[in-house]
Amino acid sequence: MRRWEADLARATYGVRTVEALRQVLERWMLRRRKPLTFRMTQVLTGHGCFGEYLHRVAQRETEPVCHDCGEARDTAQHVLEQCPRWSRQRHDLVAVLGGVDLSLPSVVNAMLGSDGAWAAVASFCETVMSQREAEERNREDHPLAEPIRRRRTGVRRRRYLARLQAPP
């Protein structure tokens, strides 16, 4: 644990997540029956359908803007704390977490405090990210989508190309 702590103290990437987990590292590692889901990981790390990630890392957006509210920087924290599109889901989450602020360290600490809080965070992440992913796919498939969006390879890209080549 000390070696991990030292490594995390020197982290230059994923600082938001590292700082949240460093405060509770031992509790995090000792948690039982609380698996991370794919969508929870996206919100905790900021690697998902967020304008900032799609712009800076995936290079699939020309700007890091939020498609839901127009905010200049769409980040995981923006979705978790501010985006008006998710106010109902956020209200439900805060009700279970006991009114804690939605900074990532507070959310992670609350998650570790009870199974109910963990489940509430998982539910928030599942609801929000599944909808954001579906909307991202719609933007990718839109005939007027910018070329940067259509760089996909693999199954989705092959299906897209097959649709383009199919007779009308």
N, CA and C atoms as an extended XYZ file, in Angstrom:
504
Properties=species:S:1:pos:R:3:atomname:S:1:resname:S:1:resid:I:1 pbc="F F F"
N         0.825       -1.193        0.000 N   MET     1
C         0.000        0.000        0.000 CA  MET     1
C         0.872        1.261        0.000 C   MET     1
N         1.977        1.213        0.749 N   ARG     2
C         2.859        2.390        0.781 CA  ARG     2
C         3.453        2.647       -0.593 C   ARG     2
N         3.811        1.583       -1.294 N   ARG     3
C         4.382        1.759       -2.634 CA  ARG     3
C         3.335        2.324       -3.597 C   ARG     3
N         2.131        1.829       -3.512 N   TRP     4
C         1.046        2.367       -4.333 CA  TRP     4
C         0.825        3.834       -4.018 C   TRP     4
N         0.786        4.141       -2.747 N   GLU     5
C         0.582        5.532       -2.325 CA  GLU     5
C         1.675        6.425       -2.903 C   GLU     5
N         2.904        5.956       -2.865 N   ALA     6
C         4.020        6.741       -3.407 CA  ALA     6
C         3.871        6.914       -4.917 C   ALA     6
N         3.493        5.848       -5.603 N   ASP     7
C         3.291        5.935       -7.056 CA  ASP     7
C         2.171        6.917       -7.392 C   ASP     7
N         1.094        6.845       -6.648 N   LEU     8
C        -0.035        7.738       -6.900 CA  LEU     8
C         0.328        9.189       -6.602 C   LEU     8
N         1.179        9.404       -5.638 N   ALA     9
C         1.591       10.770       -5.300 CA  ALA     9
C         2.343       11.418       -6.454 C   ALA     9
N         2.950       10.610       -7.300 N   ARG    10
C         3.711       11.138       -8.441 CA  ARG    10
C         2.917       11.117       -9.749 C   ARG    10
N         1.669       10.732       -9.706 N   ALA    11
C         0.866       10.604      -10.923 CA  ALA    11
C         0.757       11.940      -11.654 C   ALA    11
N         0.889       11.876      -12.966 N   THR    12
C         0.707       13.079      -13.772 CA  THR    12
C        -0.540       12.984      -14.642 C   THR    12
N        -1.083       11.803      -14.783 N   TYR    13
C        -2.313       11.595      -15.537 CA  TYR    13
C        -3.396       11.088      -14.584 C   TYR    13
N        -4.628       11.383      -14.909 N   GLY    14
C        -5.726       10.917      -14.078 CA  GLY    14
C        -5.725       11.526      -12.687 C   GLY    14
N        -5.226       12.734      -12.570 N   VAL    15
C        -5.042       13.375      -11.270 CA  VAL    15
C        -6.369       13.504      -10.520 C   VAL    15
N        -7.449       13.823      -11.212 N   ARG    16
C        -8.759       13.958      -10.567 CA  ARG    16
C        -9.138       12.661       -9.861 C   ARG    16
N        -8.988       11.560      -10.539 N   THR    17
C        -9.335       10.263       -9.971 CA  THR    17
C        -8.349        9.866       -8.883 C   THR    17
N        -7.076       10.057       -9.151 N   VAL    18
C        -6.041        9.696       -8.177 CA  VAL    18
C        -6.252       10.439       -6.865 C   VAL    18
N        -6.510       11.730       -6.936 N   GLU    19
C        -6.688       12.511       -5.718 CA  GLU    19
C        -7.908       12.035       -4.932 C   GLU    19
N        -8.956       11.647       -5.631 N   ALA    20
C       -10.147       11.144       -4.938 CA  ALA    20
C        -9.861        9.807       -4.254 C   ALA    20
N        -9.112        8.948       -4.914 N   LEU    21
C        -8.849        7.615       -4.358 CA  LEU    21
C        -7.725        7.602       -3.322 C   LEU    21
N        -6.762        8.474       -3.458 N   ARG    22
C        -5.648        8.504       -2.496 CA  ARG    22
C        -6.148        8.705       -1.074 C   ARG    22
N        -7.181        9.500       -0.914 N   GLN    23
C        -7.700        9.806        0.419 CA  GLN    23
C        -8.310        8.584        1.111 C   GLN    23
N        -8.747        7.626        0.312 N   VAL    24
C        -9.448        6.448        0.862 CA  VAL    24
C        -8.877        5.146        0.291 C   VAL    24
N        -7.622        5.175       -0.089 N   LEU    25
C        -7.036        4.048       -0.824 CA  LEU    25
C        -7.198        2.712       -0.104 C   LEU    25
N        -6.894        2.671        1.159 N   GLU    26
C        -6.987        1.393        1.874 CA  GLU    26
C        -8.431        0.918        1.957 C   GLU    26
N        -9.353        1.823        2.272 N   ARG    27
C       -10.785        1.445        2.296 CA  ARG    27
C       -11.239        0.985        0.918 C   ARG    27
N       -10.762        1.654       -0.127 N   TRP    28
C       -11.126        1.279       -1.500 CA  TRP    28
C       -10.662       -0.145       -1.805 C   TRP    28
N        -9.437       -0.449       -1.428 N   MET    29
C        -8.882       -1.764       -1.726 CA  MET    29
C        -9.537       -2.871       -0.891 C   MET    29
N       -10.040       -2.537        0.272 N   LEU    30
C       -10.635       -3.542        1.153 CA  LEU    30
C       -12.153       -3.675        0.983 C   LEU    30
N       -12.747       -2.914        0.079 N   ARG    31
C       -14.198       -2.980       -0.089 CA  ARG    31
C       -14.596       -4.388       -0.537 C   ARG    31
N       -15.760       -4.817       -0.132 N   ARG    32
C       -16.238       -6.160       -0.474 CA  ARG    32
C       -17.569       -6.050       -1.228 C   ARG    32
N       -17.746       -6.942       -2.163 N   ARG    33
C       -18.996       -7.065       -2.930 CA  ARG    33
C       -19.441       -5.748       -3.559 C   ARG    33
N       -18.509       -4.925       -3.951 N   LYS    34
C       -18.858       -3.657       -4.575 CA  LYS    34
C       -18.066       -3.523       -5.877 C   LYS    34
N       -18.556       -4.175       -6.920 N   PRO    35
C       -17.810       -4.109       -8.179 CA  PRO    35
C       -18.009       -2.765       -8.882 C   PRO    35
N       -16.990       -2.362       -9.600 N   LEU    36
C       -17.093       -1.183      -10.459 CA  LEU    36
C       -17.717       -1.615      -11.772 C   LEU    36
N       -18.662       -0.853      -12.239 N   THR    37
C       -19.223       -1.140      -13.555 CA  THR    37
C       -18.458       -0.324      -14.603 C   THR    37
N       -18.656       -0.675      -15.842 N   PHE    38
C       -18.025        0.045      -16.945 CA  PHE    38
C       -18.380        1.530      -16.887 C   PHE    38
N       -19.645        1.821      -16.677 N   ARG    39
C       -20.091        3.219      -16.700 CA  ARG    39
C       -19.671        3.977      -15.443 C   ARG    39
N       -19.557        3.296      -14.319 N   MET    40
C       -19.007        3.953      -13.125 CA  MET    40
C       -17.555        4.351      -13.395 C   MET    40
N       -16.823        3.456      -14.025 N   THR    41
C       -15.426        3.743      -14.339 CA  THR    41
C       -15.317        4.950      -15.254 C   THR    41
N       -16.234        5.068      -16.208 N   GLN    42
C       -16.213        6.224      -17.108 CA  GLN    42
C       -16.376        7.522      -16.326 C   GLN    42
N       -17.307        7.558      -15.392 N   VAL    43
C       -17.545        8.779      -14.622 CA  VAL    43
C       -16.378        9.050      -13.665 C   VAL    43
N       -15.861        8.011      -13.041 N   LEU    44
C       -14.752        8.206      -12.100 CA  LEU    44
C       -13.482        8.674      -12.800 C   LEU    44
N       -13.230        8.171      -14.004 N   THR    45
C       -11.985        8.518      -14.699 CA  THR    45
C       -12.147        9.662      -15.690 C   THR    45
N       -13.381        9.951      -16.097 N   GLY    46
C       -13.594       10.980      -17.115 CA  GLY    46
C       -13.365       10.477      -18.521 C   GLY    46
N       -13.174        9.171      -18.679 N   HIS    47
C       -12.957        8.571      -19.998 CA  HIS    47
C       -14.262        7.966      -20.478 C   HIS    47
N       -14.994        8.724      -21.255 N   GLY    48
C       -16.279        8.268      -21.760 CA  GLY    48
C       -16.841        9.289      -22.724 C   GLY    48
N       -18.143        9.302      -22.852 N   CYS    49
C       -18.813       10.230      -23.767 CA  CYS    49
C       -18.910       11.612      -23.143 C   CYS    49
N       -17.774       12.205      -22.933 N   PHE    50
C       -17.679       13.566      -22.421 CA  PHE    50
C       -16.941       14.381      -23.469 C   PHE    50
N       -17.435       15.576      -23.756 N   GLY    51
C       -16.826       16.403      -24.784 CA  GLY    51
C       -15.330       16.580      -24.602 C   GLY    51
N       -14.898       16.799      -23.364 N   GLU    52
C       -13.472       16.998      -23.089 CA  GLU    52
C       -12.656       15.778      -23.508 C   GLU    52
N       -13.128       14.593      -23.135 N   TYR    53
C       -12.424       13.360      -23.487 CA  TYR    53
C       -12.471       13.121      -25.002 C   TYR    53
N       -13.639       13.285      -25.593 N   LEU    54
C       -13.782       13.042      -27.034 CA  LEU    54
C       -12.969       14.037      -27.850 C   LEU    54
N       -12.750       15.208      -27.315 N   HIS    55
C       -11.957       16.224      -28.014 CA  HIS    55
C       -10.456       16.012      -27.804 C   HIS    55
N       -10.045       15.923      -26.542 N   ARG    56
C        -8.622       15.899      -26.211 CA  ARG    56
C        -7.982       14.537      -26.425 C   ARG    56
N        -8.626       13.467      -26.009 N   VAL    57
C        -8.013       12.142      -26.046 CA  VAL    57
C        -8.398       11.375      -27.303 C   VAL    57
N        -9.687       11.217      -27.525 N   ALA    58
C       -10.146       10.417      -28.666 CA  ALA    58
C       -10.072       11.180      -29.984 C   ALA    58
N        -9.974       12.496      -29.909 N   GLN    59
C        -9.927       13.359      -31.084 CA  GLN    59
C       -11.099       13.104      -32.031 C   GLN    59
N       -12.284       13.015      -31.415 N   ARG    60
C       -13.496       12.759      -32.190 CA  ARG    60
C       -14.464       13.944      -32.132 C   ARG    60
N       -14.096       14.974      -31.399 N   GLU    61
C       -14.889       16.198      -31.316 CA  GLU    61
C       -13.979       17.366      -31.679 C   GLU    61
N       -14.542       18.341      -32.365 N   THR    62
C       -13.752       19.529      -32.688 CA  THR    62
C       -13.662       20.487      -31.504 C   THR    62
N       -14.628       20.423      -30.602 N   GLU    63
C       -14.665       21.269      -29.403 CA  GLU    63
C       -15.115       20.408      -28.222 C   GLU    63
N       -14.705       20.760      -27.005 N   PRO    64
C       -15.085       19.967      -25.832 CA  PRO    64
C       -16.441       20.344      -25.231 C   PRO    64
N       -17.333       20.863      -26.025 N   VAL    65
C       -18.606       21.405      -25.561 CA  VAL    65
C       -19.574       20.297      -25.133 C   VAL    65
N       -20.463       20.639      -24.200 N   CYS    66
C       -21.508       19.722      -23.739 CA  CYS    66
C       -22.677       19.790      -24.727 C   CYS    66
N       -23.033       18.670      -25.301 N   HIS    67
C       -24.151       18.630      -26.246 CA  HIS    67
C       -25.493       18.782      -25.534 C   HIS    67
N       -25.521       18.575      -24.230 N   ASP    68
C       -26.774       18.655      -23.480 CA  ASP    68
C       -27.147       20.081      -23.093 C   ASP    68
N       -26.147       20.888      -22.690 N   CYS    69
C       -26.487       22.226      -22.186 CA  CYS    69
C       -25.677       23.355      -22.827 C   CYS    69
N       -24.677       23.003      -23.642 N   GLY    70
C       -23.886       24.028      -24.303 CA  GLY    70
C       -22.697       24.534      -23.499 C   GLY    70
N       -22.483       24.012      -22.298 N   GLU    71
C       -21.316       24.402      -21.487 CA  GLU    71
C       -20.046       24.215      -22.317 C   GLU    71
N       -19.098       25.111      -22.155 N   ALA    72
C       -17.883       25.094      -22.972 CA  ALA    72
C       -17.032       23.839      -22.754 C   ALA    72
N       -17.007       23.311      -21.545 N   ARG    73
C       -16.205       22.108      -21.249 CA  ARG    73
C       -17.111       21.042      -20.655 C   ARG    73
N       -17.327       19.987      -21.398 N   ASP    74
C       -18.132       18.860      -20.943 CA  ASP    74
C       -17.191       17.817      -20.344 C   ASP    74
N       -17.202       17.720      -19.022 N   THR    75
C       -16.356       16.766      -18.315 CA  THR    75
C       -17.241       15.860      -17.466 C   THR    75
N       -16.642       14.813      -16.926 N   ALA    76
C       -17.378       13.935      -16.017 CA  ALA    76
C       -17.872       14.732      -14.813 C   ALA    76
N       -17.051       15.644      -14.326 N   GLN    77
C       -17.444       16.442      -13.167 CA  GLN    77
C       -18.593       17.382      -13.507 C   GLN    77
N       -18.592       17.919      -14.718 N   HIS    78
C       -19.699       18.763      -15.173 CA  HIS    78
C       -21.005       17.968      -15.138 C   HIS    78
N       -20.970       16.746      -15.631 N   VAL    79
C       -22.169       15.894      -15.643 CA  VAL    79
C       -22.587       15.567      -14.213 C   VAL    79
N       -21.630       15.229      -13.386 N   LEU    80
C       -21.910       14.839      -12.003 CA  LEU    80
C       -22.474       15.991      -11.174 C   LEU    80
N       -21.972       17.203      -11.380 N   GLU    81
C       -22.342       18.322      -10.504 CA  GLU    81
C       -23.259       19.379      -11.114 C   GLU    81
N       -23.176       19.619      -12.411 N   GLN    82
C       -23.769       20.842      -12.938 CA  GLN    82
C       -24.764       20.702      -14.072 C   GLN    82
N       -24.548       19.828      -15.013 N   CYS    83
C       -25.347       19.822      -16.237 CA  CYS    83
C       -26.845       19.730      -15.910 C   CYS    83
N       -27.618       20.731      -16.334 N   PRO    84
C       -29.042       20.744      -16.013 CA  PRO    84
C       -29.811       19.553      -16.582 C   PRO    84
N       -29.293       18.962      -17.633 N   ARG    85
C       -29.966       17.811      -18.248 CA  ARG    85
C       -30.148       16.673      -17.243 C   ARG    85
N       -29.224       16.537      -16.299 N   TRP    86
C       -29.237       15.394      -15.380 CA  TRP    86
C       -29.661       15.796      -13.968 C   TRP    86
N       -30.409       16.882      -13.832 N   SER    87
C       -30.774       17.385      -12.500 CA  SER    87
C       -31.659       16.397      -11.731 C   SER    87
N       -32.573       15.725      -12.413 N   ARG    88
C       -33.438       14.760      -11.716 CA  ARG    88
C       -32.621       13.599      -11.177 C   ARG    88
N       -31.732       13.051      -12.020 N   GLN    89
C       -30.879       11.942      -11.589 CA  GLN    89
C       -29.943       12.396      -10.459 C   GLN    89
N       -29.439       13.621      -10.578 N   ARG    90
C       -28.550       14.173       -9.557 CA  ARG    90
C       -29.305       14.343       -8.236 C   ARG    90
N       -30.541       14.824       -8.310 N   HIS    91
C       -31.362       14.993       -7.113 CA  HIS    91
C       -31.540       13.647       -6.407 C   HIS    91
N       -31.846       12.601       -7.159 N   ASP    92
C       -32.003       11.262       -6.582 CA  ASP    92
C       -30.700       10.782       -5.944 C   ASP    92
N       -29.585       11.058       -6.596 N   LEU    93
C       -28.284       10.656       -6.073 CA  LEU    93
C       -27.982       11.373       -4.758 C   LEU    93
N       -28.174       12.683       -4.720 N   VAL    94
C       -27.885       13.468       -3.514 CA  VAL    94
C       -28.794       13.027       -2.363 C   VAL    94
N       -30.036       12.669       -2.671 N   ALA    95
C       -30.955       12.218       -1.621 CA  ALA    95
C       -30.416       10.967       -0.931 C   ALA    95
N       -29.827       10.067       -1.681 N   VAL    96
C       -29.280        8.838       -1.094 CA  VAL    96
C       -27.946        9.102       -0.413 C   VAL    96
N       -27.122        9.955       -1.003 N   LEU    97
C       -25.800       10.225       -0.437 CA  LEU    97
C       -25.866       11.092        0.811 C   LEU    97
N       -27.025       11.620        1.108 N   GLY    98
C       -27.166       12.401        2.329 CA  GLY    98
C       -26.758       13.853        2.191 C   GLY    98
N       -26.918       14.400        1.001 N   GLY    99
C       -26.656       15.819        0.814 CA  GLY    99
C       -25.197       16.197        0.695 C   GLY    99
N       -24.303       15.222        0.513 N   VAL   100
C       -22.886       15.574        0.351 CA  VAL   100
C       -22.696       16.348       -0.948 C   VAL   100
N       -21.633       17.151       -0.987 N   ASP   101
C       -21.336       17.822       -2.247 CA  ASP   101
C       -20.920       16.753       -3.255 C   ASP   101
N       -20.971       17.069       -4.510 N   LEU   102
C       -20.699       16.074       -5.548 CA  LEU   102
C       -19.291       16.167       -6.114 C   LEU   102
N       -18.366       16.668       -5.310 N   SER   103
C       -16.975       16.586       -5.737 CA  SER   103
C       -16.612       15.107       -5.757 C   SER   103
N       -15.674       14.730       -6.607 N   LEU   104
C       -15.342       13.312       -6.723 CA  LEU   104
C       -14.859       12.715       -5.400 C   LEU   104
N       -13.999       13.397       -4.623 N   PRO   105
C       -13.609       12.815       -3.335 CA  PRO   105
C       -14.797       12.550       -2.409 C   PRO   105
N       -15.766       13.455       -2.375 N   SER   106
C       -16.945       13.257       -1.526 CA  SER   106
C       -17.789       12.095       -2.008 C   SER   106
N       -17.948       11.980       -3.319 N   VAL   107
C       -18.737       10.889       -3.879 CA  VAL   107
C       -18.072        9.546       -3.594 C   VAL   107
N       -16.772        9.460       -3.811 N   VAL   108
C       -16.047        8.204       -3.556 CA  VAL   108
C       -16.138        7.843       -2.080 C   VAL   108
N       -15.966        8.807       -1.196 N   ASN   109
C       -16.064        8.552        0.239 CA  ASN   109
C       -17.463        8.042        0.600 C   ASN   109
N       -18.491        8.668        0.043 N   ALA   110
C       -19.862        8.237        0.307 CA  ALA   110
C       -20.104        6.829       -0.228 C   ALA   110
N       -19.572        6.535       -1.404 N   MET   111
C       -19.725        5.197       -1.990 CA  MET   111
C       -19.197        4.129       -1.046 C   MET   111
N       -18.088        4.416       -0.421 N   LEU   112
C       -17.471        3.454        0.483 CA  LEU   112
C       -18.196        3.367        1.820 C   LEU   112
N       -19.057        4.334        2.101 N   GLY   113
C       -19.758        4.377        3.376 CA  GLY   113
C       -20.930        3.430        3.494 C   GLY   113
N       -21.579        3.108        2.372 N   SER   114
C       -22.730        2.200        2.449 CA  SER   114
C       -23.007        1.556        1.100 C   SER   114
N       -23.635        0.401        1.169 N   ASP   115
C       -24.027       -0.288       -0.065 CA  ASP   115
C       -25.071        0.528       -0.832 C   ASP   115
N       -25.942        1.211       -0.094 N   GLY   116
C       -26.961        2.032       -0.739 CA  GLY   116
C       -26.354        3.182       -1.527 C   GLY   116
N       -25.332        3.805       -0.960 N   ALA   117
C       -24.659        4.902       -1.657 CA  ALA   117
C       -23.940        4.373       -2.897 C   ALA   117
N       -23.288        3.219       -2.760 N   TRP   118
C       -22.607        2.611       -3.906 CA  TRP   118
C       -23.621        2.341       -5.024 C   TRP   118
N       -24.765        1.762       -4.651 N   ALA   119
C       -25.804        1.441       -5.635 CA  ALA   119
C       -26.366        2.709       -6.284 C   ALA   119
N       -26.502        3.777       -5.506 N   ALA   120
C       -27.023        5.036       -6.048 CA  ALA   120
C       -26.059        5.629       -7.066 C   ALA   120
N       -24.772        5.584       -6.773 N   VAL   121
C       -23.771        6.086       -7.726 CA  VAL   121
C       -23.781        5.207       -8.976 C   VAL   121
N       -23.854        3.893       -8.783 N   ALA   122
C       -23.902        2.981       -9.940 CA  ALA   122
C       -25.124        3.268      -10.799 C   ALA   122
N       -26.268        3.501      -10.169 N   SER   123
C       -27.499        3.790      -10.904 CA  SER   123
C       -27.388        5.108      -11.673 C   SER   123
N       -26.867        6.144      -11.022 N   PHE   124
C       -26.670        7.433      -11.690 CA  PHE   124
C       -25.789        7.250      -12.927 C   PHE   124
N       -24.656        6.585      -12.745 N   CYS   125
C       -23.705        6.396      -13.849 CA  CYS   125
C       -24.335        5.587      -14.981 C   CYS   125
N       -25.046        4.540      -14.645 N   GLU   126
C       -25.680        3.687      -15.659 CA  GLU   126
C       -26.712        4.478      -16.461 C   GLU   126
N       -27.569        5.193      -15.775 N   THR   127
C       -28.622        5.968      -16.437 CA  THR   127
C       -28.034        7.037      -17.351 C   THR   127
N       -27.163        7.838      -16.787 N   VAL   128
C       -26.613        8.981      -17.528 CA  VAL   128
C       -25.740        8.511      -18.685 C   VAL   128
N       -24.819        7.612      -18.412 N   MET   129
C       -23.861        7.215      -19.453 CA  MET   129
C       -24.520        6.397      -20.558 C   MET   129
N       -25.488        5.559      -20.236 N   SER   130
C       -26.153        4.794      -21.302 CA  SER   130
C       -26.879        5.740      -22.250 C   SER   130
N       -27.515        6.786      -21.704 N   GLN   131
C       -28.196        7.760      -22.564 CA  GLN   131
C       -27.193        8.581      -23.372 C   GLN   131
N       -26.107        8.977      -22.746 N   ARG   132
C       -25.086        9.755      -23.459 CA  ARG   132
C       -24.458        8.917      -24.576 C   ARG   132
N       -24.219        7.639      -24.315 N   GLU   133
C       -23.642        6.766      -25.339 CA  GLU   133
C       -24.595        6.595      -26.519 C   GLU   133
N       -25.885        6.420      -26.243 N   ALA   134
C       -26.870        6.283      -27.319 CA  ALA   134
C       -26.916        7.559      -28.164 C   ALA   134
N       -26.864        8.707      -27.515 N   GLU   135
C       -26.884        9.974      -28.248 CA  GLU   135
C       -25.598       10.168      -29.046 C   GLU   135
N       -24.487        9.713      -28.511 N   GLU   136
C       -23.217        9.792      -29.244 CA  GLU   136
C       -23.274        8.926      -30.501 C   GLU   136
N       -23.839        7.735      -30.374 N   ARG   137
C       -23.994        6.865      -31.560 CA  ARG   137
C       -24.878        7.538      -32.607 C   ARG   137
N       -25.944        8.199      -32.167 N   ASN   138
C       -26.809        8.917      -33.112 CA  ASN   138
C       -26.044       10.032      -33.817 C   ASN   138
N       -25.216       10.749      -33.080 N   ARG   139
C       -24.409       11.810      -33.709 CA  ARG   139
C       -23.418       11.213      -34.709 C   ARG   139
N       -22.839       10.072      -34.371 N   GLU   140
C       -21.896        9.410      -35.281 CA  GLU   140
C       -22.588        8.966      -36.569 C   GLU   140
N       -23.799        8.441      -36.435 N   ASP   141
C       -24.511        7.885      -37.579 CA  ASP   141
C       -25.233        8.928      -38.422 C   ASP   141
N       -25.331       10.138      -37.926 N   HIS   142
C       -26.057       11.176      -38.650 CA  HIS   142
C       -25.363       11.432      -39.990 C   HIS   142
N       -26.132       11.499      -41.080 N   PRO   143
C       -25.527       11.691      -42.401 CA  PRO   143
C       -24.722       12.979      -42.543 C   PRO   143
N       -25.026       13.988      -41.740 N   LEU   144
C       -24.299       15.246      -41.826 CA  LEU   144
C       -23.218       15.373      -40.749 C   LEU   144
N       -22.902       14.260      -40.096 N   ALA   145
C       -21.872       14.290      -39.047 CA  ALA   145
C       -20.534       14.697      -39.643 C   ALA   145
N       -19.764       15.413      -38.845 N   GLU   146
C       -18.433       15.813      -39.292 CA  GLU   146
C       -17.580       14.571      -39.536 C   GLU   146
N       -16.684       14.623      -40.504 N   PRO   147
C       -15.844       13.455      -40.805 CA  PRO   147
C       -15.048       12.944      -39.605 C   PRO   147
N       -14.672       13.831      -38.698 N   ILE   148
C       -13.906       13.412      -37.525 CA  ILE   148
C       -14.673       12.375      -36.694 C   ILE   148
N       -15.985       12.443      -36.734 N   ARG   149
C       -16.823       11.510      -35.984 CA  ARG   149
C       -16.873       10.126      -36.623 C   ARG   149
N       -16.606       10.043      -37.912 N   ARG   150
C       -16.824        8.784      -38.621 CA  ARG   150
C       -15.543        8.004      -38.844 C   ARG   150
N       -14.558        8.187      -37.998 N   ARG   151
C       -13.291        7.496      -38.147 CA  ARG   151
C       -13.280        6.101      -37.556 C   ARG   151
N       -14.366        5.652      -37.035 N   ARG   152
C       -14.419        4.358      -36.373 CA  ARG   152
C       -13.990        3.233      -37.296 C   ARG   152
N       -13.324        2.286      -36.712 N   THR   153
C       -13.036        1.041      -37.413 CA  THR   153
C       -13.756       -0.045      -36.645 C   THR   153
N       -13.734       -1.224      -37.127 N   GLY   154
C       -14.377       -2.318      -36.413 CA  GLY   154
C       -15.810       -2.497      -36.863 C   GLY   154
N       -16.583       -3.196      -36.050 N   VAL   155
C       -17.936       -3.616      -36.401 CA  VAL   155
C       -18.837       -2.432      -36.709 C   VAL   155
N       -18.832       -1.420      -35.849 N   ARG   156
C       -19.725       -0.280      -36.088 CA  ARG   156
C       -19.370        0.434      -37.379 C   ARG   156
N       -18.102        0.580      -37.669 N   ARG   157
C       -17.679        1.244      -38.901 CA  ARG   157
C       -18.084        0.413      -40.108 C   ARG   157
N       -17.888       -0.892      -40.043 N   ARG   158
C       -18.269       -1.758      -41.173 CA  ARG   158
C       -19.771       -1.706      -41.424 C   ARG   158
N       -20.578       -1.689      -40.358 N   ARG   159
C       -22.035       -1.570      -40.529 CA  ARG   159
C       -22.385       -0.237      -41.178 C   ARG   159
N       -21.718        0.809      -40.741 N   TYR   160
C       -21.962        2.137      -41.294 CA  TYR   160
C       -21.636        2.147      -42.791 C   TYR   160
N       -20.486        1.612      -43.155 N   LEU   161
C       -20.102        1.571      -44.569 CA  LEU   161
C       -21.056        0.707      -45.387 C   LEU   161
N       -21.513       -0.401      -44.811 N   ALA   162
C       -22.465       -1.270      -45.508 CA  ALA   162
C       -23.761       -0.524      -45.789 C   ALA   162
N       -24.221        0.275      -44.843 N   ARG   163
C       -25.449        1.065      -45.059 CA  ARG   163
C       -25.247        2.078      -46.157 C   ARG   163
N       -24.057        2.672      -46.214 N   LEU   164
C       -23.785        3.666      -47.261 CA  LEU   164
C       -23.784        3.033      -48.643 C   LEU   164
N       -23.308        1.799      -48.721 N   GLN   165
C       -23.177        1.127      -50.013 CA  GLN   165
C       -24.449        0.404      -50.424 C   GLN   165
N       -25.393        0.226      -49.529 N   ALA   166
C       -26.631       -0.490      -49.840 CA  ALA   166
C       -27.480        0.345      -50.802 C   ALA   166
N       -28.129       -0.332      -51.750 N   PRO   167
C       -28.997        0.412      -52.680 CA  PRO   167
C       -30.170        1.032      -51.926 C   PRO   167
N       -30.629        2.198      -52.364 N   PRO   168
C       -31.731        2.898      -51.663 CA  PRO   168
C       -33.028        2.182      -51.708 C   PRO   168
